[in-house]
Amino acid sequence: MDEILQEKIHTVLLTVAGLSTANLFYLKADISEKVFPRVIYSLISDVPDYDTSQEFGQMVLQISAFGYFKNEYVGGLKAIAAEIKSKMIISNLGGLTGIQMSRCKRTNYRESELEGIFQIDQDFRINISRVA
């Protein structure tokens, strides 16, 4: 992922209530630490397409939120996931040096539980163009 875009996404996610540098991670987090809620985001695919005038690309970003599978925590995790969706779609990730984001759309949402940990996965398709 482009470093500038990664920084912008990280900055946007830090504006979500309940997220901070202590529980927001890019690519991986230490599994032995039980920091909850915890959000991990990573690129699933990066497919460049080309036009005669500009280079276009399409990325799929996955943002996963983790928390305890208890009634008092599940609602809070769902609220974090909803705010992530809102901020990712509304936030202007364009305007970066050499990058313009033309669209960000949530394409997948999944909830699951394993061994007492509740997980919400959201996939976002981001269309970008690189400008000179």
C-alpha positions as CSV (number, residue, x, y, z in Angstrom):
1,M,0.0,0.0,0.0
2,D,1.2,3.5,-0.8
3,E,2.7,5.0,2.4
4,I,0.9,8.3,2.1
5,L,-2.5,6.5,1.7
6,Q,-1.7,4.2,4.6
7,E,-1.0,7.2,6.8
8,K,-4.2,8.9,5.8
9,I,-6.3,5.8,6.5
10,H,-4.5,5.4,9.8
11,T,-5.3,9.1,10.7
12,V,-9.0,8.6,9.7
13,L,-9.3,5.5,11.8
14,L,-7.8,7.3,14.8
15,T,-10.8,9.6,14.7
16,V,-13.1,6.7,15.5
17,A,-14.3,6.8,19.1
18,G,-12.5,4.1,21.1
19,L,-9.5,3.8,18.8
20,S,-6.0,5.0,19.6
21,T,-2.4,4.1,18.8
22,A,-2.6,1.5,21.5
23,N,-5.3,-0.6,19.8
24,L,-5.1,0.3,16.0
25,F,-2.7,-1.7,13.9
26,Y,-1.6,-2.1,10.3
27,L,-1.1,-5.7,9.1
28,K,-0.6,-7.4,12.4
29,A,-0.8,-7.2,16.2
30,D,0.7,-9.2,19.0
31,I,-1.8,-12.1,19.5
32,S,-0.5,-12.7,23.0
33,E,-1.7,-9.3,24.1
34,K,-5.4,-9.1,24.8
35,V,-6.0,-5.4,24.0
36,F,-9.7,-5.0,23.3
37,P,-11.3,-3.5,21.4
38,R,-8.6,-3.9,18.8
39,V,-8.7,-3.0,15.1
40,I,-6.3,-4.3,12.4
41,Y,-6.4,-3.2,8.8
42,S,-4.6,-4.5,5.8
43,L,-4.7,-4.5,2.0
44,I,-6.3,-7.5,0.4
45,S,-5.6,-6.6,-3.2
46,D,-4.2,-3.8,-5.2
47,V,-5.1,-4.0,-8.9
48,P,-3.7,-1.3,-11.1
49,D,-5.6,-0.4,-14.3
50,Y,-4.3,2.0,-16.9
51,D,-5.8,4.7,-18.9
52,T,-4.2,6.7,-21.7
53,S,-4.1,9.9,-19.6
54,Q,-3.8,8.7,-16.0
55,E,-3.0,5.5,-14.0
56,F,-6.0,4.2,-12.1
57,G,-6.0,1.5,-9.4
58,Q,-8.5,-0.3,-7.3
59,M,-7.6,-1.5,-3.8
60,V,-9.6,-3.7,-1.4
61,L,-8.9,-2.9,2.2
62,Q,-10.0,-5.1,5.1
63,I,-10.6,-3.6,8.5
64,S,-11.2,-6.1,11.3
65,A,-12.4,-5.2,14.8
66,F,-12.0,-7.6,17.7
67,G,-13.5,-7.7,21.2
68,Y,-14.8,-10.0,23.9
69,F,-17.9,-12.0,23.0
70,K,-20.0,-10.6,25.9
71,N,-23.2,-8.6,25.7
72,E,-21.5,-5.5,27.3
73,Y,-18.8,-5.5,24.7
74,V,-20.5,-6.6,21.4
75,G,-22.6,-3.4,21.2
76,G,-19.6,-1.2,21.6
77,L,-17.7,-3.2,18.9
78,K,-20.6,-2.9,16.5
79,A,-20.7,0.9,17.2
80,I,-16.9,1.1,16.3
81,A,-17.5,-0.9,13.1
82,A,-20.4,1.4,12.1
83,E,-18.3,4.5,12.7
84,I,-15.4,3.0,10.7
85,K,-17.8,2.5,7.8
86,S,-19.1,6.1,8.1
87,K,-15.6,7.6,8.4
88,M,-14.1,5.6,5.5
89,I,-16.9,6.4,3.1
90,I,-17.2,10.1,4.1
91,S,-13.6,10.9,4.7
92,N,-11.7,12.6,1.9
93,L,-8.7,10.3,1.3
94,G,-7.9,12.2,-1.8
95,G,-6.0,15.4,-2.0
96,L,-2.8,13.6,-1.2
97,T,0.4,14.2,-3.1
98,G,0.1,12.2,-6.3
99,I,-3.1,10.4,-5.3
100,Q,-6.8,11.1,-5.7
101,M,-9.4,8.8,-4.3
102,S,-12.5,8.8,-6.4
103,R,-14.6,6.3,-4.4
104,C,-14.7,4.2,-1.3
105,K,-17.5,1.7,-0.8
106,R,-18.0,-1.1,1.7
107,T,-18.3,-4.3,-0.2
108,N,-18.4,-6.9,2.6
109,Y,-19.4,-7.2,6.2
110,R,-19.0,-10.3,8.4
111,E,-19.4,-11.1,12.1
112,S,-18.0,-14.2,13.7
113,E,-17.0,-15.6,17.1
114,L,-14.2,-17.9,18.0
115,E,-13.2,-18.9,21.5
116,G,-14.9,-16.0,23.2
117,I,-13.5,-13.4,20.8
118,F,-16.1,-11.5,18.6
119,Q,-14.8,-10.3,15.2
120,I,-16.3,-7.9,12.7
121,D,-14.6,-7.8,9.2
122,Q,-15.4,-5.1,6.7
123,D,-14.0,-4.9,3.2
124,F,-13.7,-1.5,1.4
125,R,-13.1,-1.1,-2.3
126,I,-11.1,2.1,-2.9
127,N,-10.7,3.5,-6.4
128,I,-7.7,5.8,-6.8
129,S,-5.9,7.6,-9.5
130,R,-2.4,8.8,-9.5
131,V,-1.9,12.3,-10.8
132,A,1.3,14.0,-11.8
